[in-house]
Amino acid sequence: MQIRLSGKAAEIVEAQIASGLYTNAADFISDIVLRADEFNQLKLERLRREVSIGLEEIKRGDVVEVDLEDILNADVK
């Protein structure tokens, strides 16, 4: 696979290699991709937990009815 970077992205990759943290661009990009995937998985798990909590609150009746118009008008004031 070939990836072409320009501008700030290329500068960041070059700086990481120059710092000695990575021996080449492929190592740096691979690390970033794996970290991004891990971060996205954590966000998804958190979202699922929050949805689960919300669904449990609905089942228990712990809800508050709101009117969208009231919410929109409250932001204007």
PDB file with one MODEL, atoms N, CA, C and O in Angstrom:
MODEL        1
ATOM      1  N   MET A   1       0.847  -1.177   0.000  1.00  0.00           N
ATOM      2  CA  MET A   1       0.000   0.000   0.000  1.00  0.00           C
ATOM      3  C   MET A   1       0.890   1.237   0.000  1.00  0.00           C
ATOM      4  O   MET A   1       1.903   1.299   0.697  1.00  0.00           O
ATOM      5  N   GLN A   2       0.494   2.196  -0.782  1.00  0.00           N
ATOM      6  CA  GLN A   2       1.227   3.452  -0.810  1.00  0.00           C
ATOM      7  C   GLN A   2       0.314   4.564  -0.328  1.00  0.00           C
ATOM      8  O   GLN A   2      -0.856   4.644  -0.702  1.00  0.00           O
ATOM      9  N   ILE A   3       0.878   5.415   0.509  1.00  0.00           N
ATOM     10  CA  ILE A   3       0.135   6.560   1.027  1.00  0.00           C
ATOM     11  C   ILE A   3       0.955   7.804   0.751  1.00  0.00           C
ATOM     12  O   ILE A   3       2.160   7.837   0.999  1.00  0.00           O
ATOM     13  N   ARG A   4       0.299   8.817   0.240  1.00  0.00           N
ATOM     14  CA  ARG A   4       0.980  10.070  -0.043  1.00  0.00           C
ATOM     15  C   ARG A   4       0.487  11.116   0.955  1.00  0.00           C
ATOM     16  O   ARG A   4      -0.709  11.396   1.032  1.00  0.00           O
ATOM     17  N   LEU A   5       1.406  11.681   1.705  1.00  0.00           N
ATOM     18  CA  LEU A   5       1.069  12.716   2.677  1.00  0.00           C
ATOM     19  C   LEU A   5       1.680  14.036   2.238  1.00  0.00           C
ATOM     20  O   LEU A   5       2.735  14.072   1.603  1.00  0.00           O
ATOM     21  N   SER A   6       1.011  15.096   2.580  1.00  0.00           N
ATOM     22  CA  SER A   6       1.570  16.404   2.267  1.00  0.00           C
ATOM     23  C   SER A   6       1.316  17.351   3.423  1.00  0.00           C
ATOM     24  O   SER A   6       0.537  17.055   4.329  1.00  0.00           O
ATOM     25  N   GLY A   7       1.970  18.469   3.380  1.00  0.00           N
ATOM     26  CA  GLY A   7       1.744  19.504   4.378  1.00  0.00           C
ATOM     27  C   GLY A   7       2.064  19.075   5.788  1.00  0.00           C
ATOM     28  O   GLY A   7       3.073  18.418   6.045  1.00  0.00           O
ATOM     29  N   LYS A   8       1.189  19.458   6.700  1.00  0.00           N
ATOM     30  CA  LYS A   8       1.399  19.238   8.127  1.00  0.00           C
ATOM     31  C   LYS A   8       1.529  17.755   8.458  1.00  0.00           C
ATOM     32  O   LYS A   8       2.345  17.385   9.301  1.00  0.00           O
ATOM     33  N   ALA A   9       0.737  16.896   7.807  1.00  0.00           N
ATOM     34  CA  ALA A   9       0.796  15.464   8.087  1.00  0.00           C
ATOM     35  C   ALA A   9       2.189  14.908   7.782  1.00  0.00           C
ATOM     36  O   ALA A   9       2.735  14.137   8.572  1.00  0.00           O
ATOM     37  N   ALA A  10       2.755  15.290   6.657  1.00  0.00           N
ATOM     38  CA  ALA A  10       4.091  14.825   6.287  1.00  0.00           C
ATOM     39  C   ALA A  10       5.135  15.341   7.271  1.00  0.00           C
ATOM     40  O   ALA A  10       6.069  14.622   7.627  1.00  0.00           O
ATOM     41  N   GLU A  11       4.976  16.581   7.704  1.00  0.00           N
ATOM     42  CA  GLU A  11       5.912  17.154   8.679  1.00  0.00           C
ATOM     43  C   GLU A  11       5.877  16.383   9.993  1.00  0.00           C
ATOM     44  O   GLU A  11       6.920  16.136  10.599  1.00  0.00           O
ATOM     45  N   ILE A  12       4.687  16.005  10.430  1.00  0.00           N
ATOM     46  CA  ILE A  12       4.555  15.261  11.688  1.00  0.00           C
ATOM     47  C   ILE A  12       5.242  13.908  11.572  1.00  0.00           C
ATOM     48  O   ILE A  12       5.972  13.502  12.475  1.00  0.00           O
ATOM     49  N   VAL A  13       5.012  13.212  10.471  1.00  0.00           N
ATOM     50  CA  VAL A  13       5.646  11.904  10.268  1.00  0.00           C
ATOM     51  C   VAL A  13       7.160  12.057  10.261  1.00  0.00           C
ATOM     52  O   VAL A  13       7.865  11.292  10.919  1.00  0.00           O
ATOM     53  N   GLU A  14       7.656  13.022   9.535  1.00  0.00           N
ATOM     54  CA  GLU A  14       9.103  13.246   9.464  1.00  0.00           C
ATOM     55  C   GLU A  14       9.684  13.591  10.830  1.00  0.00           C
ATOM     56  O   GLU A  14      10.777  13.138  11.169  1.00  0.00           O
ATOM     57  N   ALA A  15       8.972  14.380  11.611  1.00  0.00           N
ATOM     58  CA  ALA A  15       9.445  14.753  12.946  1.00  0.00           C
ATOM     59  C   ALA A  15       9.501  13.536  13.866  1.00  0.00           C
ATOM     60  O   ALA A  15      10.430  13.409  14.664  1.00  0.00           O
ATOM     61  N   GLN A  16       8.531  12.654  13.764  1.00  0.00           N
ATOM     62  CA  GLN A  16       8.527  11.453  14.600  1.00  0.00           C
ATOM     63  C   GLN A  16       9.696  10.534  14.248  1.00  0.00           C
ATOM     64  O   GLN A  16      10.317   9.942  15.130  1.00  0.00           O
ATOM     65  N   ILE A  17       9.984  10.424  12.975  1.00  0.00           N
ATOM     66  CA  ILE A  17      11.127   9.612  12.544  1.00  0.00           C
ATOM     67  C   ILE A  17      12.427  10.264  13.001  1.00  0.00           C
ATOM     68  O   ILE A  17      13.322   9.581  13.499  1.00  0.00           O
ATOM     69  N   ALA A  18      12.534  11.570  12.837  1.00  0.00           N
ATOM     70  CA  ALA A  18      13.743  12.297  13.243  1.00  0.00           C
ATOM     71  C   ALA A  18      13.969  12.208  14.747  1.00  0.00           C
ATOM     72  O   ALA A  18      15.111  12.229  15.205  1.00  0.00           O
ATOM     73  N   SER A  19      12.890  12.109  15.515  1.00  0.00           N
ATOM     74  CA  SER A  19      13.022  12.040  16.976  1.00  0.00           C
ATOM     75  C   SER A  19      13.567  10.691  17.435  1.00  0.00           C
ATOM     76  O   SER A  19      14.011  10.547  18.574  1.00  0.00           O
ATOM     77  N   GLY A  20      13.530   9.712  16.547  1.00  0.00           N
ATOM     78  CA  GLY A  20      14.016   8.388  16.903  1.00  0.00           C
ATOM     79  C   GLY A  20      12.938   7.479  17.483  1.00  0.00           C
ATOM     80  O   GLY A  20      13.205   6.316  17.787  1.00  0.00           O
ATOM     81  N   LEU A  21      11.730   7.997  17.636  1.00  0.00           N
ATOM     82  CA  LEU A  21      10.648   7.165  18.175  1.00  0.00           C
ATOM     83  C   LEU A  21      10.217   6.091  17.181  1.00  0.00           C
ATOM     84  O   LEU A  21       9.753   5.021  17.575  1.00  0.00           O
ATOM     85  N   TYR A  22      10.372   6.379  15.904  1.00  0.00           N
ATOM     86  CA  TYR A  22      10.008   5.434  14.850  1.00  0.00           C
ATOM     87  C   TYR A  22      11.158   5.368  13.861  1.00  0.00           C
ATOM     88  O   TYR A  22      11.842   6.362  13.617  1.00  0.00           O
ATOM     89  N   THR A  23      11.363   4.181  13.294  1.00  0.00           N
ATOM     90  CA  THR A  23      12.466   4.025  12.345  1.00  0.00           C
ATOM     91  C   THR A  23      12.064   4.398  10.923  1.00  0.00           C
ATOM     92  O   THR A  23      12.914   4.713  10.090  1.00  0.00           O
ATOM     93  N   ASN A  24      10.754   4.357  10.652  1.00  0.00           N
ATOM     94  CA  ASN A  24      10.293   4.721   9.313  1.00  0.00           C
ATOM     95  C   ASN A  24       8.828   5.133   9.351  1.00  0.00           C
ATOM     96  O   ASN A  24       8.149   4.976  10.366  1.00  0.00           O
ATOM     97  N   ALA A  25       8.357   5.659   8.237  1.00  0.00           N
ATOM     98  CA  ALA A  25       6.983   6.164   8.162  1.00  0.00           C
ATOM     99  C   ALA A  25       5.960   5.049   8.346  1.00  0.00           C
ATOM    100  O   ALA A  25       4.917   5.260   8.964  1.00  0.00           O
ATOM    101  N   ALA A  26       6.250   3.868   7.816  1.00  0.00           N
ATOM    102  CA  ALA A  26       5.303   2.755   7.925  1.00  0.00           C
ATOM    103  C   ALA A  26       5.053   2.384   9.382  1.00  0.00           C
ATOM    104  O   ALA A  26       3.916   2.115   9.771  1.00  0.00           O
ATOM    105  N   ASP A  27       6.113   2.369  10.187  1.00  0.00           N
ATOM    106  CA  ASP A  27       5.947   2.047  11.611  1.00  0.00           C
ATOM    107  C   ASP A  27       5.080   3.090  12.309  1.00  0.00           C
ATOM    108  O   ASP A  27       4.204   2.749  13.104  1.00  0.00           O
ATOM    109  N   PHE A  28       5.326   4.342  12.011  1.00  0.00           N
ATOM    110  CA  PHE A  28       4.551   5.418  12.632  1.00  0.00           C
ATOM    111  C   PHE A  28       3.085   5.343  12.210  1.00  0.00           C
ATOM    112  O   PHE A  28       2.193   5.402  13.055  1.00  0.00           O
ATOM    113  N   ILE A  29       2.836   5.214  10.918  1.00  0.00           N
ATOM    114  CA  ILE A  29       1.461   5.157  10.414  1.00  0.00           C
ATOM    115  C   ILE A  29       0.742   3.937  10.983  1.00  0.00           C
ATOM    116  O   ILE A  29      -0.425   4.037  11.364  1.00  0.00           O
ATOM    117  N   SER A  30       1.406   2.802  11.046  1.00  0.00           N
ATOM    118  CA  SER A  30       0.792   1.596  11.615  1.00  0.00           C
ATOM    119  C   SER A  30       0.396   1.817  13.065  1.00  0.00           C
ATOM    120  O   SER A  30      -0.692   1.426  13.485  1.00  0.00           O
ATOM    121  N   ASP A  31       1.281   2.445  13.826  1.00  0.00           N
ATOM    122  CA  ASP A  31       0.991   2.727  15.232  1.00  0.00           C
ATOM    123  C   ASP A  31      -0.213   3.653  15.363  1.00  0.00           C
ATOM    124  O   ASP A  31      -1.090   3.425  16.196  1.00  0.00           O
ATOM    125  N   ILE A  32      -0.252   4.683  14.550  1.00  0.00           N
ATOM    126  CA  ILE A  32      -1.359   5.641  14.602  1.00  0.00           C
ATOM    127  C   ILE A  32      -2.678   4.967  14.221  1.00  0.00           C
ATOM    128  O   ILE A  32      -3.703   5.212  14.857  1.00  0.00           O
ATOM    129  N   VAL A  33      -2.658   4.129  13.199  1.00  0.00           N
ATOM    130  CA  VAL A  33      -3.882   3.437  12.773  1.00  0.00           C
ATOM    131  C   VAL A  33      -4.388   2.527  13.887  1.00  0.00           C
ATOM    132  O   VAL A  33      -5.586   2.501  14.168  1.00  0.00           O
ATOM    133  N   LEU A  34      -3.490   1.784  14.521  1.00  0.00           N
ATOM    134  CA  LEU A  34      -3.895   0.895  15.615  1.00  0.00           C
ATOM    135  C   LEU A  34      -4.436   1.683  16.799  1.00  0.00           C
ATOM    136  O   LEU A  34      -5.426   1.283  17.413  1.00  0.00           O
ATOM    137  N   ARG A  35      -3.792   2.800  17.123  1.00  0.00           N
ATOM    138  CA  ARG A  35      -4.282   3.639  18.227  1.00  0.00           C
ATOM    139  C   ARG A  35      -5.643   4.247  17.902  1.00  0.00           C
ATOM    140  O   ARG A  35      -6.509   4.331  18.772  1.00  0.00           O
ATOM    141  N   ALA A  36      -5.831   4.666  16.670  1.00  0.00           N
ATOM    142  CA  ALA A  36      -7.120   5.236  16.266  1.00  0.00           C
ATOM    143  C   ALA A  36      -8.217   4.186  16.366  1.00  0.00           C
ATOM    144  O   ALA A  36      -9.326   4.484  16.809  1.00  0.00           O
ATOM    145  N   ASP A  37      -7.913   2.962  15.956  1.00  0.00           N
ATOM    146  CA  ASP A  37      -8.896   1.887  16.044  1.00  0.00           C
ATOM    147  C   ASP A  37      -9.244   1.594  17.499  1.00  0.00           C
ATOM    148  O   ASP A  37     -10.414   1.414  17.839  1.00  0.00           O
ATOM    149  N   GLU A  38      -8.234   1.547  18.352  1.00  0.00           N
ATOM    150  CA  GLU A  38      -8.468   1.314  19.782  1.00  0.00           C
ATOM    151  C   GLU A  38      -9.326   2.435  20.372  1.00  0.00           C
ATOM    152  O   GLU A  38     -10.262   2.170  21.127  1.00  0.00           O
ATOM    153  N   PHE A  39      -9.011   3.669  20.033  1.00  0.00           N
ATOM    154  CA  PHE A  39      -9.773   4.818  20.518  1.00  0.00           C
ATOM    155  C   PHE A  39     -11.230   4.733  20.061  1.00  0.00           C
ATOM    156  O   PHE A  39     -12.148   4.982  20.842  1.00  0.00           O
ATOM    157  N   ASN A  40     -11.431   4.381  18.792  1.00  0.00           N
ATOM    158  CA  ASN A  40     -12.793   4.264  18.270  1.00  0.00           C
ATOM    159  C   ASN A  40     -13.565   3.145  18.958  1.00  0.00           C
ATOM    160  O   ASN A  40     -14.761   3.285  19.215  1.00  0.00           O
ATOM    161  N   GLN A  41     -12.897   2.043  19.257  1.00  0.00           N
ATOM    162  CA  GLN A  41     -13.553   0.944  19.971  1.00  0.00           C
ATOM    163  C   GLN A  41     -13.955   1.376  21.377  1.00  0.00           C
ATOM    164  O   GLN A  41     -15.040   1.030  21.846  1.00  0.00           O
ATOM    165  N   LEU A  42     -13.098   2.125  22.046  1.00  0.00           N
ATOM    166  CA  LEU A  42     -13.425   2.625  23.385  1.00  0.00           C
ATOM    167  C   LEU A  42     -14.614   3.580  23.338  1.00  0.00           C
ATOM    168  O   LEU A  42     -15.489   3.529  24.203  1.00  0.00           O
ATOM    169  N   LYS A  43     -14.647   4.449  22.330  1.00  0.00           N
ATOM    170  CA  LYS A  43     -15.781   5.369  22.182  1.00  0.00           C
ATOM    171  C   LYS A  43     -17.071   4.595  21.943  1.00  0.00           C
ATOM    172  O   LYS A  43     -18.116   4.941  22.495  1.00  0.00           O
ATOM    173  N   LEU A  44     -17.003   3.553  21.127  1.00  0.00           N
ATOM    174  CA  LEU A  44     -18.182   2.748  20.832  1.00  0.00           C
ATOM    175  C   LEU A  44     -18.673   2.028  22.085  1.00  0.00           C
ATOM    176  O   LEU A  44     -19.877   1.975  22.338  1.00  0.00           O
ATOM    177  N   GLU A  45     -17.752   1.475  22.869  1.00  0.00           N
ATOM    178  CA  GLU A  45     -18.127   0.814  24.121  1.00  0.00           C
ATOM    179  C   GLU A  45     -18.791   1.800  25.073  1.00  0.00           C
ATOM    180  O   GLU A  45     -19.791   1.476  25.714  1.00  0.00           O
ATOM    181  N   ARG A  46     -18.238   2.992  25.162  1.00  0.00           N
ATOM    182  CA  ARG A  46     -18.822   4.010  26.041  1.00  0.00           C
ATOM    183  C   ARG A  46     -20.222   4.391  25.572  1.00  0.00           C
ATOM    184  O   ARG A  46     -21.136   4.520  26.387  1.00  0.00           O
ATOM    185  N   LEU A  47     -20.394   4.569  24.281  1.00  0.00           N
ATOM    186  CA  LEU A  47     -21.705   4.901  23.734  1.00  0.00           C
ATOM    187  C   LEU A  47     -22.711   3.792  24.038  1.00  0.00           C
ATOM    188  O   LEU A  47     -23.847   4.064  24.428  1.00  0.00           O
ATOM    189  N   ARG A  48     -22.288   2.547  23.857  1.00  0.00           N
ATOM    190  CA  ARG A  48     -23.184   1.420  24.153  1.00  0.00           C
ATOM    191  C   ARG A  48     -23.583   1.395  25.625  1.00  0.00           C
ATOM    192  O   ARG A  48     -24.737   1.117  25.951  1.00  0.00           O
ATOM    193  N   ARG A  49     -22.631   1.687  26.516  1.00  0.00           N
ATOM    194  CA  ARG A  49     -22.950   1.743  27.955  1.00  0.00           C
ATOM    195  C   ARG A  49     -23.959   2.842  28.237  1.00  0.00           C
ATOM    196  O   ARG A  49     -24.916   2.636  28.983  1.00  0.00           O
ATOM    197  N   GLU A  50     -23.747   4.012  27.641  1.00  0.00           N
ATOM    198  CA  GLU A  50     -24.653   5.138  27.858  1.00  0.00           C
ATOM    199  C   GLU A  50     -26.053   4.829  27.326  1.00  0.00           C
ATOM    200  O   GLU A  50     -27.048   5.168  27.966  1.00  0.00           O
ATOM    201  N   VAL A  51     -26.132   4.193  26.174  1.00  0.00           N
ATOM    202  CA  VAL A  51     -27.435   3.810  25.622  1.00  0.00           C
ATOM    203  C   VAL A  51     -28.106   2.795  26.535  1.00  0.00           C
ATOM    204  O   VAL A  51     -29.306   2.889  26.794  1.00  0.00           O
ATOM    205  N   SER A  52     -27.342   1.831  27.022  1.00  0.00           N
ATOM    206  CA  SER A  52     -27.885   0.821  27.933  1.00  0.00           C
ATOM    207  C   SER A  52     -28.439   1.465  29.200  1.00  0.00           C
ATOM    208  O   SER A  52     -29.515   1.098  29.671  1.00  0.00           O
ATOM    209  N   ILE A  53     -27.703   2.422  29.745  1.00  0.00           N
ATOM    210  CA  ILE A  53     -28.171   3.144  30.939  1.00  0.00           C
ATOM    211  C   ILE A  53     -29.470   3.875  30.621  1.00  0.00           C
ATOM    212  O   ILE A  53     -30.420   3.827  31.402  1.00  0.00           O
ATOM    213  N   GLY A  54     -29.510   4.541  29.493  1.00  0.00           N
ATOM    214  CA  GLY A  54     -30.712   5.269  29.095  1.00  0.00           C
ATOM    215  C   GLY A  54     -31.911   4.353  28.927  1.00  0.00           C
ATOM    216  O   GLY A  54     -33.018   4.692  29.345  1.00  0.00           O
ATOM    217  N   LEU A  55     -31.697   3.194  28.319  1.00  0.00           N
ATOM    218  CA  LEU A  55     -32.797   2.245  28.137  1.00  0.00           C
ATOM    219  C   LEU A  55     -33.304   1.718  29.476  1.00  0.00           C
ATOM    220  O   LEU A  55     -34.507   1.542  29.666  1.00  0.00           O
ATOM    221  N   GLU A  56     -32.380   1.467  30.402  1.00  0.00           N
ATOM    222  CA  GLU A  56     -32.787   1.021  31.740  1.00  0.00           C
ATOM    223  C   GLU A  56     -33.586   2.106  32.451  1.00  0.00           C
ATOM    224  O   GLU A  56     -34.570   1.805  33.128  1.00  0.00           O
ATOM    225  N   GLU A  57     -33.178   3.354  32.306  1.00  0.00           N
ATOM    226  CA  GLU A  57     -33.918   4.462  32.913  1.00  0.00           C
ATOM    227  C   GLU A  57     -35.328   4.554  32.335  1.00  0.00           C
ATOM    228  O   GLU A  57     -36.285   4.824  33.060  1.00  0.00           O
ATOM    229  N   ILE A  58     -35.451   4.330  31.044  1.00  0.00           N
ATOM    230  CA  ILE A  58     -36.771   4.350  30.409  1.00  0.00           C
ATOM    231  C   ILE A  58     -37.636   3.228  30.971  1.00  0.00           C
ATOM    232  O   ILE A  58     -38.807   3.441  31.283  1.00  0.00           O
ATOM    233  N   LYS A  59     -37.063   2.032  31.100  1.00  0.00           N
ATOM    234  CA  LYS A  59     -37.815   0.894  31.644  1.00  0.00           C
ATOM    235  C   LYS A  59     -38.316   1.175  33.056  1.00  0.00           C
ATOM    236  O   LYS A  59     -39.419   0.769  33.420  1.00  0.00           O
ATOM    237  N   ARG A  60     -37.499   1.876  33.855  1.00  0.00           N
ATOM    238  CA  ARG A  60     -37.880   2.197  35.235  1.00  0.00           C
ATOM    239  C   ARG A  60     -38.837   3.380  35.301  1.00  0.00           C
ATOM    240  O   ARG A  60     -39.432   3.648  36.345  1.00  0.00           O
ATOM    241  N   GLY A  61     -38.979   4.073  34.201  1.00  0.00           N
ATOM    242  CA  GLY A  61     -39.843   5.247  34.195  1.00  0.00           C
ATOM    243  C   GLY A  61     -39.140   6.509  34.635  1.00  0.00           C
ATOM    244  O   GLY A  61     -39.785   7.522  34.906  1.00  0.00           O
ATOM    245  N   ASP A  62     -37.826   6.459  34.708  1.00  0.00           N
ATOM    246  CA  ASP A  62     -37.028   7.635  35.089  1.00  0.00           C
ATOM    247  C   ASP A  62     -36.823   8.537  33.871  1.00  0.00           C
ATOM    248  O   ASP A  62     -35.708   8.681  33.368  1.00  0.00           O
ATOM    249  N   VAL A  63     -37.907   9.133  33.414  1.00  0.00           N
ATOM    250  CA  VAL A  63     -37.835   9.992  32.238  1.00  0.00           C
ATOM    251  C   VAL A  63     -38.535  11.310  32.524  1.00  0.00           C
ATOM    252  O   VAL A  63     -39.375  11.404  33.419  1.00  0.00           O
ATOM    253  N   VAL A  64     -38.187  12.293  31.773  1.00  0.00           N
ATOM    254  CA  VAL A  64     -38.821  13.606  31.873  1.00  0.00           C
ATOM    255  C   VAL A  64     -39.307  13.967  30.478  1.00  0.00           C
ATOM    256  O   VAL A  64     -38.541  13.935  29.515  1.00  0.00           O
ATOM    257  N   GLU A  65     -40.570  14.306  30.380  1.00  0.00           N
ATOM    258  CA  GLU A  65     -41.100  14.719  29.083  1.00  0.00           C
ATOM    259  C   GLU A  65     -40.704  16.165  28.830  1.00  0.00           C
ATOM    260  O   GLU A  65     -40.818  17.023  29.706  1.00  0.00           O
ATOM    261  N   VAL A  66     -40.239  16.415  27.621  1.00  0.00           N
ATOM    262  CA  VAL A  66     -39.849  17.768  27.244  1.00  0.00           C
ATOM    263  C   VAL A  66     -40.483  18.105  25.906  1.00  0.00           C
ATOM    264  O   VAL A  66     -40.821  17.228  25.111  1.00  0.00           O
ATOM    265  N   ASP A  67     -40.630  19.375  25.688  1.00  0.00           N
ATOM    266  CA  ASP A  67     -41.168  19.868  24.430  1.00  0.00           C
ATOM    267  C   ASP A  67     -40.022  20.515  23.669  1.00  0.00           C
ATOM    268  O   ASP A  67     -39.356  21.408  24.194  1.00  0.00           O
ATOM    269  N   LEU A  68     -39.787  20.083  22.458  1.00  0.00           N
ATOM    270  CA  LEU A  68     -38.676  20.607  21.663  1.00  0.00           C
ATOM    271  C   LEU A  68     -38.759  22.118  21.519  1.00  0.00           C
ATOM    272  O   LEU A  68     -37.735  22.801  21.549  1.00  0.00           O
ATOM    273  N   GLU A  69     -39.946  22.635  21.365  1.00  0.00           N
ATOM    274  CA  GLU A  69     -40.115  24.080  21.218  1.00  0.00           C
ATOM    275  C   GLU A  69     -39.649  24.817  22.476  1.00  0.00           C
ATOM    276  O   GLU A  69     -39.024  25.873  22.379  1.00  0.00           O
ATOM    277  N   ASP A  70     -39.952  24.265  23.654  1.00  0.00           N
ATOM    278  CA  ASP A  70     -39.494  24.874  24.905  1.00  0.00           C
ATOM    279  C   ASP A  70     -37.968  24.880  24.990  1.00  0.00           C
ATOM    280  O   ASP A  70     -37.366  25.856  25.438  1.00  0.00           O
ATOM    281  N   ILE A  71     -37.358  23.792  24.559  1.00  0.00           N
ATOM    282  CA  ILE A  71     -35.893  23.701  24.587  1.00  0.00           C
ATOM    283  C   ILE A  71     -35.292  24.746  23.651  1.00  0.00           C
ATOM    284  O   ILE A  71     -34.352  25.449  24.021  1.00  0.00           O
ATOM    285  N   LEU A  72     -35.825  24.844  22.458  1.00  0.00           N
ATOM    286  CA  LEU A  72     -35.301  25.811  21.489  1.00  0.00           C
ATOM    287  C   LEU A  72     -35.495  27.239  21.972  1.00  0.00           C
ATOM    288  O   LEU A  72     -34.611  28.077  21.794  1.00  0.00           O
ATOM    289  N   ASN A  73     -36.626  27.524  22.572  1.00  0.00           N
ATOM    290  CA  ASN A  73     -36.886  28.867  23.086  1.00  0.00           C
ATOM    291  C   ASN A  73     -36.004  29.192  24.283  1.00  0.00           C
ATOM    292  O   ASN A  73     -35.641  30.352  24.481  1.00  0.00           O
ATOM    293  N   ALA A  74     -35.655  28.197  25.080  1.00  0.00           N
ATOM    294  CA  ALA A  74     -34.800  28.424  26.245  1.00  0.00           C
ATOM    295  C   ALA A  74     -33.407  28.869  25.809  1.00  0.00           C
ATOM    296  O   ALA A  74     -32.776  29.674  26.494  1.00  0.00           O
ATOM    297  N   ASP A  75     -32.922  28.361  24.689  1.00  0.00           N
ATOM    298  CA  ASP A  75     -31.596  28.739  24.190  1.00  0.00           C
ATOM    299  C   ASP A  75     -31.570  30.168  23.679  1.00  0.00           C
ATOM    300  O   ASP A  75     -30.521  30.812  23.685  1.00  0.00           O
ATOM    301  N   VAL A  76     -32.698  30.662  23.243  1.00  0.00           N
ATOM    302  CA  VAL A  76     -32.770  32.013  22.682  1.00  0.00           C
ATOM    303  C   VAL A  76     -32.686  33.058  23.778  1.00  0.00           C
ATOM    304  O   VAL A  76     -32.126  34.133  23.564  1.00  0.00           O
ATOM    305  N   LYS A  77     -33.228  32.762  24.939  1.00  0.00           N
ATOM    306  CA  LYS A  77     -33.303  33.741  26.030  1.00  0.00           C
ATOM    307  C   LYS A  77     -31.983  34.039  26.643  1.00  0.00           C
ATOM    308  O   LYS A  77     -31.900  34.844  27.570  1.00  0.00           O
TER     309      LYS A  77
ENDMDL
END
